[in-house]
Amino acid sequence: MGRQLVAAIFAELPTTRRREVMSAVAHCIAGVLDHDSMAQIVNELSQAAALRPGDRVKTLRGSMHGTIVRLLPDGRVVWRADSGPELTALPESLIREKQTRSTQ
């Protein structure tokens, strides 16, 4: 029932992001994920993907991190993973990483 409610509430999200939100809520309901972590995941996935070259990003599941290289005319983004390869993705499949201030 929780999954269906989340699917209806977040119907405007792209499919991949909606699935991830549904998964986070289901894990919270099952007691596998605490409320604060679930809320953070839902907030991150609900943000629009307005990416620019130079932005630090990660995949939805956080398994890869990298930097946006350029935006393509068709809306896709080219990004370079920290592990080296240059990849092409839909903007909704990436999440902007929070910027941390470096101290000198």
N, C-alpha and C positions, 0 to 999 in steps of 0.2 A: 504494500500500500504506500509506503514511504517513497519508493522509487517512482511510482506513478504520479504522486503529488509533485515531486521534484521535477519530473519530466514536463508536467503541465506549467509549473511556475517558471521554469527556465526554458520554455519552448523556443524562445527567440535566439538562444545561443546556438552557435554552430554545433553540429552533431558530436564531434569529438569532445568538445568542451562540456556539452550537456552530459555525455556519458561519464566523464570524469567527476562532475558534480554529483551525479546519481550514485556513483561508486563511493565517493567520500561520505555522503549522507548515509548510505546503507551500512558502511563500516562503523559509523558513529552509532547508528541504531543497534547494531550487533554488539557494541561495546568494545570493538577492536581499535577505534580511533576516538580520542578525547574531543570534547566539544570545541575547544579553542583551536585545535589543529584543523578540524573540519571547517570551522568558520573561516580560517585563514585560506584554506584551499578554495572554498566557494568564492571568497572575495577576489582572489587572484584570477580565477577562471572567469569571473563575471566582468572583468575589465576588458574594454575594447582593445584590440591589438593594433595600435597605431605605432608602428615601428619605423625607425629611421636608421640610416647608416651610422655605425659606431655604437649603437645600442647593444648592451650585454643582454643575452637571452639564454633561456634554457628550454628544453623540451617539456611538454606537459607533465611527464612523470619525473622530470629532473635528472634523467640519465645522461644527458649531454648538455654542455654549456658552450657558448661561443659568442661571436660578435657579428652583427649585421654588416654585410659588405655593400650590397646595393639592392634597390627595389626594381623589380621588373615591370614593364608596362602592363602585363596581365594581372598584376596585384600580388604575385608571388615574391618572396624575398630570397636572396642569396645570402647565406651566412657561412662563416668559417668556424668550424668546431674547434675547441681548444686542443683536441687530439690531432688536428691538422687538415682533414678534408674539407673542401668547400661543398656545401649542400644547398639544395633548393627546397623551399617549404612554403606552405600556405601560412599567412600570418597568424591564423587562429590556432595553429599547431605549436606556436611558441609563446612563451611568457617572458616579459621583460623582467630581468633581475633587478632587485633593489640596488641602488647605488650606495656604496659605503664611502664615507669620507676617510681619506687617508690622512694620518697625522704625521707631521714632519718633526 
